[in-house]
């Protein structure tokens, strides 16, 4: 919501989709918000990983950004519990990640 107010959301979303497409057929991800969180917190690394050939693996902590922002209030009109949320600071959440990649060699080594 903050980016929408700054007029930056639509260009960031288009950029996300452009790089997101590169992950097709080589992504292990249980929730799209994990990949979105990675893009928001580490855009340079996100773009770099989109260009590799290895399978990319996300993890649940990559989406912690969204939980943290929700607890502080997202900015929707008539948002539930906003008066309570206004009194909270945004909780800390990870902003960098250990990247896990799986290459074809990983599978070959397991079978030998």
Buried (B, 14 or more C-beta within 10 A) or exposed (E): EEEEEEEEEEEBBEBBEEBBEBBEEBBEBEBEBBBBBBBBBBBEBBBEBBEBEBBBBBBEEBBBBBEBBEBBBEEEEEBEEBEEBEEEEEEEBBEEBEBEEEEEEEEEEEEE
